[in-house]
Amino acid sequence: MLETIEAVRRVSERNFAVQYAPRRPGDIMTMIADTSRIRSVLDWTPQYDDLETIAAHALAWEEKLFRERQGDLQHAASA
């Protein structure tokens, strides 16, 4: 999670607050995103293989949705 947070901070060029909390019931203790097995078994390659690129695409998507929602709200307010 911390690697992802730092990648989002870098691509967004924003330093946002992060709230740390105890694990919740059902949260996993450790996660390792290793694609080596799926790559070898299925001869698969991800379209995006770099955490910063993935974070940049996710941020662009969220910003697009935000702009669309703002437009919907402005349209509803003027109706």
N, C-alpha and C positions, 0 to 999 in steps of 0.2 A: 504494500500500500504506500509506503513512504517513497519508494522509487516513482510510483505513478504520480503522487502528489508533487514531487519535485519536477517531474517532466511537465506537468500542467502549469506549474509556476513559471517554468522557463518559456514555454511556448506562448503563454498568455501575457508574459511580462508583468505579472501581478504577484504581489506577496500577500496572500490571504491567510486568515487565521485557520488553524486546524484544531478541532476539539478532540482530545484523547479521552477515551472512556474504556471501562473494563469490557472484556469480551461478553457478548450476549449468548444466551443458550442457543446452541446450534451453529455458532460461528466456528470456522475451522481455525486450527492453531497455526498451520503453515500451509502455504500454497506455492508451488513452483510451476511456472508456466514453461514447460519443456515440450517443444513440438517435434523433437527428433523422431519419436516413434511414429507419429502420424505422417511425418515427411517420408520416412522410409517405407512404411507399409502401403501407403496410398500414393506414393510419389507426388506428394502435395507440397506446394510452396505458397505461403500466405502472400496476399497482394501487398500488404504493408508489414514489414518485419522490424520496424524501429519504433521504440516506445514513444519518442518525441513526435514522430510522424502520426502515429495512432492518436496521441493526445491532441495534436493540431487538428486532425480531421474531426475528432469528437467535439472539440471546442467550436469549430466552425459550424457543425451541425446544431449544437445547442444555441449558438448565437443566431442562426437562421430561424430556429423555432421561436426564440425570444422576439425577434423582429416581426415574425408573422403574428404572434400573439398580441404584440403592441399594436399592429395594424388592425387586427380584429377588434381590439378594445376601442381604438380611435374611431373605427367605422361604426361600432355600436353606439358610441357616445354621440356621434353626429346624426344618428338616425332618429 
